[in-house]
């Protein structure tokens, strides 16, 4: 996966730098945009990794953002120490990909909850059809004359998500529509309200840990990575403020990467590119797999989405690279996975951080 250079830090990353005691001045020696990271550091990093060019491009933006979160620490190391540390971080990302790749996202043992934009041609069968193909049990929310107001549908959706969290049963939530870093715009649902629904659903007792591990959240709308980062951070903060133990965040899949808008095909129907590719790969094409796994998203879907805004460079019969055609069309989806206490301890060891250094309990793995 490859990101165009960003003109500014996403607000969430700036906050993480502050939490870790870093400032822009402190991190002056570390590349501040993705293009500089690619040019200055990636050749040496990829040379140290046992990875194909395709695989490295899939984790390269994730590695950049992880390093950016810890730019202060990395900029204080010698060149050799910094390279060694970044290579360890890349291998940490790969271990998390290996550990989570077989987790089922769509399958017979999961419930699916859909929330569809009310003003476009999205229909419930965008969720129900693929769910039926894998034996999953779907419930779809979409505002129309029969279902009531936008506010009522939003309330019903949040109640269903909270109930799924309370049961602790495997559930995949799919949101298709309009979004911003602050909210699911189609239904005016701020990330804080969704965080409360998830926490209140699972935290039925003061001593019960908040465990959202059975849930997968998929957002295919504009700025969905920013929204999900805000959601994950807010769940952590509110659990801490309420004195609740957070065992695990959910898996979160964003159809668009940081500071990126989403795109859709317009015609008789409105279908976002990301979810259209999910249906193409795992419903239309044959043979179908038995289940759709997390690895299918960060490998197959990521690879298919990489073609938006780029054209392949072909030598003979091989695709040897890509050239950028239109950066505004690049969505570059991203997967966030929860981190355990052991994972956090390993990250602190890699970065030589104090044992109590604050770290986010989720990780972008590409």
DAMO-V193653 format. One record per residue. N is the residue number from 1. RES is the residue in one small letter. PSI is psi in degrees with one decimal (NA if undefined). NEAR is the number of other ideal C-beta (glycine too) atoms within 8 Angstrom. D_LAST is the distance of its C-alpha to the last C-alpha in whole Angstrom. Layout:
BEGIN
n->N res->RES psi->PSI near->NEAR d_last->D_LAST
n->N res->RES psi->PSI near->NEAR d_last->D_LAST
END
This chain:
BEGIN
n->1 res->x psi->139.7 near->15 d_last->7
n->2 res->x psi->134.7 near->12 d_last->10
n->3 res->x psi->141.7 near->13 d_last->11
n->4 res->x psi->159.9 near->9 d_last->15
n->5 res->x psi->141.1 near->8 d_last->17
n->6 res->x psi->136.5 near->11 d_last->17
n->7 res->x psi->-12.5 near->3 d_last->21
n->8 res->x psi->161.3 near->5 d_last->20
n->9 res->x psi->136.9 near->9 d_last->18
n->10 res->x psi->146.2 near->12 d_last->17
n->11 res->x psi->-34.2 near->8 d_last->20
n->12 res->x psi->-37.3 near->11 d_last->17
n->13 res->x psi->-36.9 near->12 d_last->16
n->14 res->x psi->-40.6 near->9 d_last->20
n->15 res->x psi->-41.2 near->9 d_last->21
n->16 res->x psi->-36.5 near->10 d_last->19
n->17 res->x psi->-41.6 near->16 d_last->20
n->18 res->x psi->-44.4 near->9 d_last->24
n->19 res->x psi->-32.6 near->7 d_last->23
n->20 res->x psi->8.6 near->12 d_last->23
n->21 res->x psi->16.6 near->6 d_last->26
n->22 res->x psi->154.0 near->11 d_last->24
n->23 res->x psi->170.3 near->8 d_last->25
n->24 res->x psi->-37.1 near->7 d_last->25
n->25 res->x psi->-40.4 near->5 d_last->28
n->26 res->x psi->-37.4 near->10 d_last->27
n->27 res->x psi->27.1 near->14 d_last->24
n->28 res->x psi->-27.7 near->7 d_last->26
n->29 res->x psi->-7.3 near->4 d_last->25
n->30 res->x psi->138.3 near->10 d_last->21
n->31 res->x psi->131.6 near->8 d_last->19
n->32 res->x psi->-4.0 near->9 d_last->19
n->33 res->x psi->163.2 near->8 d_last->17
n->34 res->x psi->-38.0 near->12 d_last->14
n->35 res->x psi->-40.9 near->8 d_last->17
n->36 res->x psi->-39.1 near->10 d_last->19
n->37 res->x psi->-45.4 near->13 d_last->16
n->38 res->x psi->-44.5 near->9 d_last->16
n->39 res->x psi->-40.0 near->6 d_last->19
n->40 res->x psi->-32.8 near->7 d_last->20
n->41 res->x psi->-34.7 near->10 d_last->18
n->42 res->x psi->-40.1 near->11 d_last->16
n->43 res->x psi->-43.2 near->6 d_last->19
n->44 res->x psi->-38.3 near->8 d_last->20
n->45 res->x psi->-51.4 near->14 d_last->16
n->46 res->x psi->-29.7 near->10 d_last->16
n->47 res->x psi->-23.9 near->6 d_last->19
n->48 res->x psi->-11.1 near->7 d_last->19
n->49 res->x psi->145.7 near->10 d_last->16
n->50 res->x psi->74.4 near->2 d_last->17
n->51 res->x psi->144.3 near->9 d_last->14
n->52 res->x psi->159.0 near->5 d_last->15
n->53 res->x psi->-38.9 near->8 d_last->14
n->54 res->x psi->-45.8 near->7 d_last->12
n->55 res->x psi->-41.5 near->8 d_last->10
n->56 res->x psi->-39.9 near->13 d_last->10
n->57 res->x psi->-25.8 near->10 d_last->9
n->58 res->x psi->-33.0 near->12 d_last->6
n->59 res->x psi->-10.5 near->16 d_last->5
n->60 res->x psi->-47.9 near->13 d_last->8
n->61 res->x psi->-36.8 near->15 d_last->7
n->62 res->x psi->-42.1 near->14 d_last->5
n->63 res->x psi->-42.2 near->13 d_last->9
n->64 res->x psi->-48.2 near->12 d_last->11
n->65 res->x psi->-36.2 near->11 d_last->10
n->66 res->x psi->-43.4 near->12 d_last->11
n->67 res->x psi->-38.5 near->13 d_last->14
n->68 res->x psi->-36.3 near->12 d_last->15
n->69 res->x psi->-28.2 near->11 d_last->16
n->70 res->x psi->34.2 near->11 d_last->18
n->71 res->x psi->-36.5 near->14 d_last->19
n->72 res->x psi->-47.1 near->13 d_last->23
n->73 res->x psi->-46.3 near->12 d_last->22
n->74 res->x psi->-35.4 near->13 d_last->21
n->75 res->x psi->-17.2 near->12 d_last->24
n->76 res->x psi->0.6 near->5 d_last->26
n->77 res->x psi->159.3 near->9 d_last->26
n->78 res->x psi->165.9 near->5 d_last->27
n->79 res->x psi->-45.0 near->6 d_last->25
n->80 res->x psi->-42.6 near->6 d_last->25
n->81 res->x psi->-39.7 near->8 d_last->24
n->82 res->x psi->-45.1 near->11 d_last->21
n->83 res->x psi->-45.1 near->12 d_last->20
n->84 res->x psi->-40.4 near->8 d_last->21
n->85 res->x psi->-42.7 near->12 d_last->19
n->86 res->x psi->-38.2 near->13 d_last->16
n->87 res->x psi->-40.4 near->11 d_last->16
n->88 res->x psi->-38.0 near->9 d_last->16
n->89 res->x psi->-39.9 near->13 d_last->13
n->90 res->x psi->-41.7 near->12 d_last->11
n->91 res->x psi->-31.3 near->9 d_last->13
n->92 res->x psi->-45.1 near->11 d_last->12
n->93 res->x psi->-44.1 near->15 d_last->8
n->94 res->x psi->-37.6 near->10 d_last->9
n->95 res->x psi->-37.6 near->8 d_last->12
n->96 res->x psi->-34.5 near->13 d_last->10
n->97 res->x psi->-44.6 near->13 d_last->8
n->98 res->x psi->-38.9 near->7 d_last->12
n->99 res->x psi->-25.0 near->6 d_last->14
n->100 res->x psi->-7.8 near->12 d_last->12
n->101 res->x psi->-29.1 near->11 d_last->12
n->102 res->x psi->-0.4 near->7 d_last->15
n->103 res->x psi->133.0 near->8 d_last->15
n->104 res->x psi->130.3 near->12 d_last->17
n->105 res->x psi->-39.6 near->16 d_last->16
n->106 res->x psi->118.7 near->13 d_last->19
n->107 res->x psi->175.7 near->12 d_last->22
n->108 res->x psi->-22.4 near->7 d_last->26
n->109 res->x psi->8.1 near->5 d_last->25
n->110 res->x psi->148.1 near->13 d_last->24
n->111 res->x psi->148.5 near->12 d_last->25
n->112 res->x psi->132.7 near->15 d_last->23
n->113 res->x psi->124.6 near->16 d_last->24
n->114 res->x psi->145.2 near->17 d_last->24
n->115 res->x psi->115.1 near->16 d_last->24
n->116 res->x psi->140.6 near->15 d_last->25
n->117 res->x psi->135.8 near->11 d_last->26
n->118 res->x psi->-21.4 near->12 d_last->30
n->119 res->x psi->3.0 near->4 d_last->31
n->120 res->x psi->-175.6 near->7 d_last->30
n->121 res->x psi->14.2 near->7 d_last->30
n->122 res->x psi->135.4 near->12 d_last->27
n->123 res->x psi->155.9 near->8 d_last->29
n->124 res->x psi->-28.6 near->10 d_last->29
n->125 res->x psi->-13.0 near->6 d_last->29
n->126 res->x psi->-27.2 near->14 d_last->25
n->127 res->x psi->-47.4 near->13 d_last->24
n->128 res->x psi->-33.4 near->11 d_last->27
n->129 res->x psi->-48.7 near->10 d_last->27
n->130 res->x psi->-33.2 near->13 d_last->24
n->131 res->x psi->-46.3 near->12 d_last->25
n->132 res->x psi->-34.9 near->9 d_last->28
n->133 res->x psi->-20.9 near->9 d_last->27
n->134 res->x psi->8.2 near->12 d_last->25
n->135 res->x psi->16.1 near->6 d_last->28
n->136 res->x psi->158.4 near->13 d_last->26
n->137 res->x psi->111.0 near->7 d_last->28
n->138 res->x psi->147.8 near->13 d_last->27
n->139 res->x psi->125.3 near->9 d_last->29
n->140 res->x psi->134.2 near->11 d_last->28
n->141 res->x psi->128.0 near->13 d_last->29
n->142 res->x psi->126.4 near->14 d_last->30
n->143 res->x psi->129.2 near->11 d_last->33
n->144 res->x psi->-171.6 near->6 d_last->36
n->145 res->x psi->-23.3 near->3 d_last->40
n->146 res->x psi->-23.3 near->4 d_last->40
n->147 res->x psi->-4.8 near->10 d_last->37
n->148 res->x psi->-161.8 near->6 d_last->38
n->149 res->x psi->165.8 near->6 d_last->37
n->150 res->x psi->-44.7 near->9 d_last->33
n->151 res->x psi->-40.0 near->7 d_last->34
n->152 res->x psi->-42.8 near->10 d_last->35
n->153 res->x psi->-40.5 near->16 d_last->32
n->154 res->x psi->-44.6 near->11 d_last->30
n->155 res->x psi->-43.1 near->8 d_last->32
n->156 res->x psi->-41.2 near->10 d_last->32
n->157 res->x psi->-47.9 near->13 d_last->28
n->158 res->x psi->-37.1 near->12 d_last->28
n->159 res->x psi->-39.9 near->9 d_last->31
n->160 res->x psi->-40.9 near->11 d_last->29
n->161 res->x psi->-42.9 near->14 d_last->26
n->162 res->x psi->-39.1 near->12 d_last->28
n->163 res->x psi->-40.8 near->9 d_last->30
n->164 res->x psi->-41.4 near->14 d_last->27
n->165 res->x psi->-38.1 near->14 d_last->25
n->166 res->x psi->-34.6 near->9 d_last->29
n->167 res->x psi->-26.0 near->6 d_last->29
n->168 res->x psi->22.1 near->7 d_last->26
n->169 res->x psi->150.5 near->7 d_last->26
n->170 res->x psi->121.0 near->9 d_last->23
n->171 res->x psi->135.9 near->13 d_last->22
n->172 res->x psi->123.6 near->14 d_last->19
n->173 res->x psi->127.3 near->14 d_last->20
n->174 res->x psi->123.6 near->12 d_last->19
n->175 res->x psi->121.3 near->13 d_last->20
n->176 res->x psi->120.1 near->13 d_last->21
n->177 res->x psi->-138.4 near->15 d_last->22
n->178 res->x psi->145.0 near->9 d_last->23
n->179 res->x psi->167.1 near->15 d_last->21
n->180 res->x psi->171.5 near->10 d_last->21
n->181 res->x psi->-23.4 near->8 d_last->19
n->182 res->x psi->-23.5 near->7 d_last->22
n->183 res->x psi->162.8 near->10 d_last->23
n->184 res->x psi->99.2 near->15 d_last->23
n->185 res->x psi->-33.0 near->11 d_last->25
n->186 res->x psi->-29.6 near->12 d_last->26
n->187 res->x psi->14.4 near->13 d_last->28
n->188 res->x psi->49.7 near->9 d_last->28
n->189 res->x psi->103.3 near->10 d_last->26
n->190 res->x psi->156.3 near->8 d_last->25
n->191 res->x psi->-31.2 near->11 d_last->22
n->192 res->x psi->-36.1 near->8 d_last->25
n->193 res->x psi->-39.1 near->9 d_last->27
n->194 res->x psi->-38.6 near->13 d_last->24
n->195 res->x psi->-44.5 near->12 d_last->23
n->196 res->x psi->-40.8 near->9 d_last->27
n->197 res->x psi->-41.5 near->13 d_last->27
n->198 res->x psi->-44.1 near->16 d_last->24
n->199 res->x psi->-47.6 near->14 d_last->26
n->200 res->x psi->-31.0 near->8 d_last->30
n->201 res->x psi->-41.6 near->12 d_last->29
n->202 res->x psi->-26.5 near->13 d_last->28
n->203 res->x psi->71.1 near->12 d_last->30
n->204 res->x psi->-14.9 near->5 d_last->33
n->205 res->x psi->152.5 near->5 d_last->35
n->206 res->x psi->-29.5 near->6 d_last->35
n->207 res->x psi->-3.4 near->3 d_last->34
n->208 res->x psi->126.8 near->8 d_last->32
n->209 res->x psi->148.6 near->7 d_last->28
n->210 res->x psi->110.9 near->15 d_last->25
n->211 res->x psi->104.2 near->9 d_last->23
n->212 res->x psi->15.8 near->13 d_last->21
n->213 res->x psi->-33.1 near->9 d_last->19
n->214 res->x psi->-7.6 near->9 d_last->20
n->215 res->x psi->142.9 near->14 d_last->19
n->216 res->x psi->126.6 near->12 d_last->16
n->217 res->x psi->124.6 near->12 d_last->16
n->218 res->x psi->121.1 near->11 d_last->14
n->219 res->x psi->118.3 near->14 d_last->15
n->220 res->x psi->83.0 near->13 d_last->16
n->221 res->x psi->176.4 near->18 d_last->18
n->222 res->x psi->143.2 near->11 d_last->18
n->223 res->x psi->33.7 near->13 d_last->16
n->224 res->x psi->-32.4 near->14 d_last->14
n->225 res->x psi->-43.3 near->14 d_last->11
n->226 res->x psi->-42.6 near->14 d_last->14
n->227 res->x psi->-45.7 near->18 d_last->16
n->228 res->x psi->-33.5 near->13 d_last->14
n->229 res->x psi->-44.7 near->12 d_last->14
n->230 res->x psi->-39.6 near->12 d_last->18
n->231 res->x psi->-50.8 near->13 d_last->18
n->232 res->x psi->-43.1 near->14 d_last->17
n->233 res->x psi->-40.2 near->11 d_last->19
n->234 res->x psi->-38.6 near->11 d_last->22
n->235 res->x psi->-45.3 near->15 d_last->22
n->236 res->x psi->-48.8 near->12 d_last->22
n->237 res->x psi->-45.3 near->8 d_last->24
n->238 res->x psi->-33.9 near->12 d_last->27
n->239 res->x psi->-44.4 near->13 d_last->27
n->240 res->x psi->-44.1 near->9 d_last->28
n->241 res->x psi->-29.7 near->6 d_last->30
n->242 res->x psi->3.6 near->8 d_last->32
n->243 res->x psi->27.9 near->5 d_last->32
n->244 res->x psi->141.3 near->11 d_last->30
n->245 res->x psi->127.3 near->6 d_last->28
n->246 res->x psi->109.3 near->12 d_last->24
n->247 res->x psi->-45.4 near->7 d_last->23
n->248 res->x psi->140.5 near->11 d_last->19
n->249 res->x psi->165.9 near->13 d_last->17
n->250 res->x psi->166.0 near->12 d_last->16
n->251 res->x psi->138.3 near->14 d_last->13
n->252 res->x psi->126.9 near->14 d_last->12
n->253 res->x psi->123.5 near->15 d_last->10
n->254 res->x psi->129.7 near->14 d_last->10
n->255 res->x psi->-16.0 near->15 d_last->12
n->256 res->x psi->143.8 near->16 d_last->12
n->257 res->x psi->-175.5 near->13 d_last->10
n->258 res->x psi->135.7 near->13 d_last->12
n->259 res->x psi->25.5 near->8 d_last->15
n->260 res->x psi->140.7 near->13 d_last->15
n->261 res->x psi->159.2 near->8 d_last->17
n->262 res->x psi->161.0 near->15 d_last->17
n->263 res->x psi->156.8 near->8 d_last->19
n->264 res->x psi->160.1 near->9 d_last->22
n->265 res->x psi->129.5 near->8 d_last->24
n->266 res->x psi->138.7 near->4 d_last->28
n->267 res->x psi->-133.1 near->4 d_last->31
n->268 res->x psi->-31.1 near->3 d_last->33
n->269 res->x psi->157.5 near->8 d_last->29
n->270 res->x psi->111.8 near->10 d_last->26
n->271 res->x psi->115.2 near->12 d_last->23
n->272 res->x psi->144.6 near->13 d_last->20
n->273 res->x psi->-44.0 near->14 d_last->18
n->274 res->x psi->-52.6 near->14 d_last->15
n->275 res->x psi->-31.0 near->13 d_last->17
n->276 res->x psi->-40.4 near->11 d_last->19
n->277 res->x psi->-34.1 near->11 d_last->17
n->278 res->x psi->-46.6 near->12 d_last->17
n->279 res->x psi->-41.2 near->13 d_last->20
n->280 res->x psi->-48.2 near->10 d_last->21
n->281 res->x psi->-38.6 near->12 d_last->19
n->282 res->x psi->2.1 near->13 d_last->20
n->283 res->x psi->-49.4 near->11 d_last->23
n->284 res->x psi->-47.3 near->5 d_last->25
n->285 res->x psi->149.4 near->7 d_last->24
n->286 res->x psi->150.0 near->3 d_last->26
n->287 res->x psi->152.1 near->3 d_last->26
n->288 res->x psi->147.4 near->9 d_last->24
n->289 res->x psi->165.2 near->8 d_last->22
n->290 res->x psi->-35.8 near->4 d_last->23
n->291 res->x psi->164.0 near->10 d_last->20
n->292 res->x psi->121.7 near->12 d_last->17
n->293 res->x psi->169.7 near->12 d_last->14
n->294 res->x psi->-37.7 near->16 d_last->11
n->295 res->x psi->-32.5 near->10 d_last->10
n->296 res->x psi->-33.7 near->13 d_last->12
n->297 res->x psi->-48.7 near->14 d_last->9
n->298 res->x psi->-1.0 near->13 d_last->6
n->299 res->x psi->-70.3 near->10 d_last->9
n->300 res->x psi->-47.7 near->8 d_last->12
n->301 res->x psi->-43.0 near->14 d_last->11
n->302 res->x psi->-43.6 near->14 d_last->8
n->303 res->x psi->-40.6 near->9 d_last->11
n->304 res->x psi->-40.6 near->10 d_last->14
n->305 res->x psi->-21.0 near->13 d_last->12
n->306 res->x psi->-22.3 near->12 d_last->12
n->307 res->x psi->-16.1 near->9 d_last->16
n->308 res->x psi->119.6 near->10 d_last->17
n->309 res->x psi->-1.4 near->10 d_last->18
n->310 res->x psi->157.6 near->12 d_last->18
n->311 res->x psi->138.9 near->7 d_last->20
n->312 res->x psi->147.6 near->8 d_last->20
n->313 res->x psi->117.2 near->9 d_last->22
n->314 res->x psi->128.5 near->8 d_last->24
n->315 res->x psi->113.0 near->5 d_last->27
n->316 res->x psi->-118.9 near->4 d_last->29
n->317 res->x psi->7.8 near->3 d_last->27
n->318 res->x psi->139.8 near->6 d_last->23
n->319 res->x psi->114.2 near->7 d_last->21
n->320 res->x psi->-6.6 near->6 d_last->20
n->321 res->x psi->-172.3 near->7 d_last->18
n->322 res->x psi->150.6 near->11 d_last->18
n->323 res->x psi->142.3 near->7 d_last->20
n->324 res->x psi->126.0 near->9 d_last->19
n->325 res->x psi->-49.8 near->7 d_last->22
n->326 res->x psi->98.6 near->7 d_last->21
n->327 res->x psi->-21.6 near->7 d_last->18
n->328 res->x psi->-18.3 near->6 d_last->19
n->329 res->x psi->-7.9 near->9 d_last->18
n->330 res->x psi->117.4 near->14 d_last->14
n->331 res->x psi->-41.7 near->15 d_last->12
n->332 res->x psi->74.3 near->14 d_last->9
n->333 res->x psi->161.4 near->15 d_last->8
n->334 res->x psi->146.2 near->14 d_last->5
n->335 res->x psi->130.7 near->14 d_last->6
n->336 res->x psi->130.8 near->17 d_last->8
n->337 res->x psi->149.0 near->11 d_last->10
n->338 res->x psi->152.0 near->12 d_last->13
n->339 res->x psi->137.1 near->12 d_last->15
n->340 res->x psi->172.6 near->7 d_last->18
n->341 res->x psi->-37.6 near->5 d_last->21
n->342 res->x psi->-39.0 near->6 d_last->21
n->343 res->x psi->-45.0 near->10 d_last->17
n->344 res->x psi->-39.2 near->11 d_last->18
n->345 res->x psi->-38.0 near->9 d_last->21
n->346 res->x psi->-42.2 near->9 d_last->19
n->347 res->x psi->-43.3 near->12 d_last->17
n->348 res->x psi->-37.7 near->13 d_last->21
n->349 res->x psi->-45.1 near->7 d_last->22
n->350 res->x psi->-42.1 near->10 d_last->20
n->351 res->x psi->-0.9 near->10 d_last->20
n->352 res->x psi->49.0 near->6 d_last->24
n->353 res->x psi->157.5 near->9 d_last->24
n->354 res->x psi->154.8 near->5 d_last->27
n->355 res->x psi->-21.4 near->6 d_last->26
n->356 res->x psi->14.0 near->4 d_last->27
n->357 res->x psi->131.5 near->8 d_last->24
n->358 res->x psi->131.7 near->5 d_last->22
n->359 res->x psi->145.2 near->9 d_last->19
n->360 res->x psi->146.3 near->10 d_last->16
n->361 res->x psi->26.7 near->11 d_last->16
n->362 res->x psi->157.0 near->11 d_last->12
n->363 res->x psi->135.0 near->12 d_last->9
n->364 res->x psi->118.6 near->12 d_last->6
n->365 res->x psi->15.9 near->13 d_last->4
n->366 res->x psi->NA near->13 d_last->0
END
